[in-house]
Amino acid sequence: MTAYQPTPEFAASLDAQDPLRGFRDRFHIPAGPDGRPSIYLCGNSLGLMPKTARAAVEQEFHSWATLGVEGHFEDPSQWMHYHETLTEASARLVGAKPVEVVVMNNLTTNLHLLLVSFYRPTVTRYKVLMEGGAFPSDQYALESQVRLHGLAPDEAIVELVPRPGEHTLRTEDIEAKIQELGASLATVILGGVNYYTGQAFDMAAITRAGHAVGATVGFDLAHAAGNLELHLHDWDVDFACWCTYKYLNSGPGGTSGVYVHERFANRPDLPRLAGWWGHDPTDRFQMKKGFRPMPGAAGWQLSNAQIFPMAIHRAALALVEEAGGMAALRRKSEQLTGYLDYLLRRLELPAGTLEIITPAEPAARGGQLSVLVHRGGRALFDFLARQGIIADWREPNVIRLAPVPLYNSFADVQQTGAALEKWAAQAE
Ligand SMILES: *Cc1c(COP(=O)(O)O)cnc(C)c1O
């Protein structure tokens, strides 16, 4: 990688060499205030719409209209087996074996289903370790799970917080906390990438540390799936779930993925909430008493597949695969984010105006940079919006910028840098 330069020519040369440049045209890009395509840096919140999504849904409308209930069995839809068509690509996405993944429901629902099985507090081992300031849904999920077991959230939930003066967590501090909790620690549940700071955690090291004290270890991969290269199986992670509408471009409220390590594949004794779609398919339709789970993650399914969100997800996953999978996406992502990082750091601003709180090392972050704006944050966000740059605002004062490799260009990032320079000049 040559040294970065702030010019449009430099960005154009990177775009010309980018093997993924053609994928931008495969997405609908919302227009900015001047009618031209916006610079969309918000794929960490809602990924853009693949142009193939509409036809994918249209296909299922067609089957419904022409086949009715027979669409469950007949080509091309075969709704009975629809979710299975997502398994292989999902397994590659997160570095798992096909038996370890299933696509179903929504993220918070899946987090609950997994916690029912993997957070099994006892009188002595009942603590949960999570990030302080985790995404609110995760906080609420954990709080309610703890209460479900008759425990008090204040006593059972332990939150990791950065050292004074720091914004992100050090792996050594996470490991030390796990050791300190020792035999009282039931479960570790962290984001793969923290939604606020953009910090990517060392999931292998955290899993090792958790297992060493006898805890189960899971990750909410909402900001990691489609963003990082993941190796859940090799990292020995126990369980994980992710949403598909952020970096995976599968539409608002889209479906979710679940991972459960192979070692639990044939553990019908594991307590779980059950439904007919997780039941042994050989006699699912016999409508008999007595739940017998399917092997693997599929045994956590409750309901028959949500065809419409899954149709979009299938189309979106096909783009990831066509692009060469996460290794190819991550290569470009590191360059894009590195370029944005460079442009932000060269802004000439009065000391203390803004600060990048996302770690500087590429291995400790995904695509997103979180900028803590000490003064005039909301005004900067609005300024960017008027320039057609769609970022994301998090109270009280963080702007999240997430260039994504499938549809953002180096020119997008260069123009964002130029807009920030304009703002910096007027801010003085
Ligand atoms: C986006 C996100 C969610 C959203 O949950 P849904 O159930 O999909 O609404 C939850 N947790 C984290 C960490 C997220 O980033």
The ligand as a Gaussian input file, in Angstrom:
#p B3LYP/6-31G(d) Opt

LIG

0 1
 C      -28.246000      -3.351000      15.678000
 C      -28.086000      -4.037000      16.987000
 C      -29.167000      -4.654000      17.618000
 C      -30.557000      -4.571000      17.040000
 O      -31.346000      -5.638000      17.455000
 P      -32.631000      -6.103000      16.616000
 O      -33.151000      -7.215000      17.414000
 O      -32.149000      -6.478000      15.245000
 O      -33.562000      -4.931000      16.546000
 C      -28.945000      -5.323000      18.802000
 N      -27.716000      -5.380000      19.360000
 C      -26.636000      -4.793000      18.764000
 C      -25.288000      -4.893000      19.404000
 C      -26.791000      -4.095000      17.575000
 O      -25.751000      -3.492000      17.012000

